[in-house]
């Protein structure tokens, strides 16, 4: 089940600057900052494509980052200071990354074991980029957020013909407080 974005007014500054963030995400892609997403307990459908899901962490340095990811995060921060500055205004932000799903890709249903919410904002999406939480499927829209409880079953598809790119933010779940 999706949560209302109204519960997270701190996302407004991000949404107001979505085109700046989109341009930064494309800059990072051009600079080779994206890595293939490791399979950490959830399945990615590859459909004869050896690399389907890519990510680029930035803005925060999580305790569990590998040395490679720390370098990648620092490099990304140096390339996209505008996005980092925008995200620094988001109270309660626990993590941030760009996520790129290739055409024909699917991130299979999975859950997480923490009390966070994920807010994904479309940066390069169309009606063929869909996301399901529990029994509700929605299409992404550029500059718009989908907010959901990280613990609930969720999955994503890109049945379109171009890369699907979203900003993924992890926040404290206000309904779990």
Secondary structure as a PSIPRED ss2 file (coil, helix, strand):
# PSIPRED VFORMAT (PSIPRED V4.0)

   1 X C   1.000  0.000  0.000
   2 X E   0.000  0.000  1.000
   3 X E   0.000  0.000  1.000
   4 X C   1.000  0.000  0.000
   5 X H   0.000  1.000  0.000
   6 X H   0.000  1.000  0.000
   7 X H   0.000  1.000  0.000
   8 X C   1.000  0.000  0.000
   9 X H   0.000  1.000  0.000
  10 X H   0.000  1.000  0.000
  11 X H   0.000  1.000  0.000
  12 X H   0.000  1.000  0.000
  13 X H   0.000  1.000  0.000
  14 X H   0.000  1.000  0.000
  15 X H   0.000  1.000  0.000
  16 X H   0.000  1.000  0.000
  17 X C   1.000  0.000  0.000
  18 X H   0.000  1.000  0.000
  19 X H   0.000  1.000  0.000
  20 X H   0.000  1.000  0.000
  21 X H   0.000  1.000  0.000
  22 X H   0.000  1.000  0.000
  23 X H   0.000  1.000  0.000
  24 X H   0.000  1.000  0.000
  25 X H   0.000  1.000  0.000
  26 X H   0.000  1.000  0.000
  27 X H   0.000  1.000  0.000
  28 X H   0.000  1.000  0.000
  29 X H   0.000  1.000  0.000
  30 X H   0.000  1.000  0.000
  31 X C   1.000  0.000  0.000
  32 X C   1.000  0.000  0.000
  33 X C   1.000  0.000  0.000
  34 X C   1.000  0.000  0.000
  35 X E   0.000  0.000  1.000
  36 X E   0.000  0.000  1.000
  37 X C   1.000  0.000  0.000
  38 X C   1.000  0.000  0.000
  39 X C   1.000  0.000  0.000
  40 X C   1.000  0.000  0.000
  41 X C   1.000  0.000  0.000
  42 X C   1.000  0.000  0.000
  43 X C   1.000  0.000  0.000
  44 X E   0.000  0.000  1.000
  45 X E   0.000  0.000  1.000
  46 X C   1.000  0.000  0.000
  47 X C   1.000  0.000  0.000
  48 X C   1.000  0.000  0.000
  49 X C   1.000  0.000  0.000
  50 X C   1.000  0.000  0.000
  51 X C   1.000  0.000  0.000
  52 X C   1.000  0.000  0.000
  53 X E   0.000  0.000  1.000
  54 X E   0.000  0.000  1.000
  55 X E   0.000  0.000  1.000
  56 X E   0.000  0.000  1.000
  57 X E   0.000  0.000  1.000
  58 X C   1.000  0.000  0.000
  59 X C   1.000  0.000  0.000
  60 X C   1.000  0.000  0.000
  61 X C   1.000  0.000  0.000
  62 X C   1.000  0.000  0.000
  63 X C   1.000  0.000  0.000
  64 X C   1.000  0.000  0.000
  65 X C   1.000  0.000  0.000
  66 X C   1.000  0.000  0.000
  67 X H   0.000  1.000  0.000
  68 X H   0.000  1.000  0.000
  69 X H   0.000  1.000  0.000
  70 X H   0.000  1.000  0.000
  71 X H   0.000  1.000  0.000
  72 X H   0.000  1.000  0.000
  73 X H   0.000  1.000  0.000
  74 X H   0.000  1.000  0.000
  75 X H   0.000  1.000  0.000
  76 X H   0.000  1.000  0.000
  77 X H   0.000  1.000  0.000
  78 X H   0.000  1.000  0.000
  79 X H   0.000  1.000  0.000
  80 X C   1.000  0.000  0.000
  81 X H   0.000  1.000  0.000
  82 X H   0.000  1.000  0.000
  83 X H   0.000  1.000  0.000
  84 X H   0.000  1.000  0.000
  85 X H   0.000  1.000  0.000
  86 X H   0.000  1.000  0.000
  87 X H   0.000  1.000  0.000
  88 X C   1.000  0.000  0.000
  89 X C   1.000  0.000  0.000
  90 X C   1.000  0.000  0.000
  91 X C   1.000  0.000  0.000
  92 X C   1.000  0.000  0.000
  93 X E   0.000  0.000  1.000
  94 X E   0.000  0.000  1.000
  95 X E   0.000  0.000  1.000
  96 X E   0.000  0.000  1.000
  97 X E   0.000  0.000  1.000
  98 X E   0.000  0.000  1.000
  99 X E   0.000  0.000  1.000
 100 X E   0.000  0.000  1.000
 101 X E   0.000  0.000  1.000
 102 X C   1.000  0.000  0.000
 103 X C   1.000  0.000  0.000
 104 X C   1.000  0.000  0.000
 105 X C   1.000  0.000  0.000
 106 X E   0.000  0.000  1.000
 107 X E   0.000  0.000  1.000
 108 X E   0.000  0.000  1.000
 109 X E   0.000  0.000  1.000
 110 X E   0.000  0.000  1.000
 111 X C   1.000  0.000  0.000
 112 X C   1.000  0.000  0.000
 113 X C   1.000  0.000  0.000
 114 X C   1.000  0.000  0.000
 115 X C   1.000  0.000  0.000
 116 X E   0.000  0.000  1.000
 117 X E   0.000  0.000  1.000
 118 X E   0.000  0.000  1.000
 119 X E   0.000  0.000  1.000
 120 X E   0.000  0.000  1.000
 121 X E   0.000  0.000  1.000
 122 X E   0.000  0.000  1.000
 123 X E   0.000  0.000  1.000
 124 X E   0.000  0.000  1.000
 125 X C   1.000  0.000  0.000
 126 X C   1.000  0.000  0.000
 127 X C   1.000  0.000  0.000
 128 X C   1.000  0.000  0.000
 129 X E   0.000  0.000  1.000
 130 X E   0.000  0.000  1.000
 131 X E   0.000  0.000  1.000
 132 X E   0.000  0.000  1.000
 133 X E   0.000  0.000  1.000
 134 X C   1.000  0.000  0.000
 135 X C   1.000  0.000  0.000
 136 X E   0.000  0.000  1.000
 137 X E   0.000  0.000  1.000
 138 X E   0.000  0.000  1.000
 139 X E   0.000  0.000  1.000
 140 X C   1.000  0.000  0.000
 141 X C   1.000  0.000  0.000
 142 X E   0.000  0.000  1.000
 143 X C   1.000  0.000  0.000
 144 X C   1.000  0.000  0.000
 145 X E   0.000  0.000  1.000
 146 X E   0.000  0.000  1.000
 147 X E   0.000  0.000  1.000
 148 X E   0.000  0.000  1.000
 149 X E   0.000  0.000  1.000
 150 X C   1.000  0.000  0.000
 151 X C   1.000  0.000  0.000
 152 X C   1.000  0.000  0.000
 153 X C   1.000  0.000  0.000
 154 X E   0.000  0.000  1.000
 155 X E   0.000  0.000  1.000
 156 X E   0.000  0.000  1.000
 157 X E   0.000  0.000  1.000
 158 X E   0.000  0.000  1.000
 159 X C   1.000  0.000  0.000
 160 X C   1.000  0.000  0.000
 161 X C   1.000  0.000  0.000
 162 X C   1.000  0.000  0.000
 163 X C   1.000  0.000  0.000
 164 X E   0.000  0.000  1.000
 165 X E   0.000  0.000  1.000
 166 X E   0.000  0.000  1.000
 167 X E   0.000  0.000  1.000
 168 X E   0.000  0.000  1.000
 169 X E   0.000  0.000  1.000
 170 X E   0.000  0.000  1.000
 171 X E   0.000  0.000  1.000
 172 X E   0.000  0.000  1.000
 173 X C   1.000  0.000  0.000
 174 X C   1.000  0.000  0.000
 175 X C   1.000  0.000  0.000
 176 X C   1.000  0.000  0.000
 177 X C   1.000  0.000  0.000
